Amino acid sequence: MSEAIEKGEARRRFLRGLGVAGAAAVAAPFGGATPAQARESREEKRRARYQPNSPHVQAFYRTNRYER
């Protein structure tokens, strides 16, 4: 009986370790800023990025018009 309990505990420890390692592997890419983001100045962060007259925005509205 105690041997079965020890196997169960060992299995739980093994699976817990796999879970922790998996969570760490998933969370690793989300930590910290990339070098490109770190170089962006305060003014660059606040500038307007949406350009309504750009070709891809005009194409989006041209192809997604609804008939009335």
Secondary structure, 3 states (H helix, E strand, C coil): CHHHHHHHHHHHHHHHHHHHHHHHHHHHHHCCCCHHHHCCCHHHHHCCCCCCCCHHHHHHHHHCCCCC
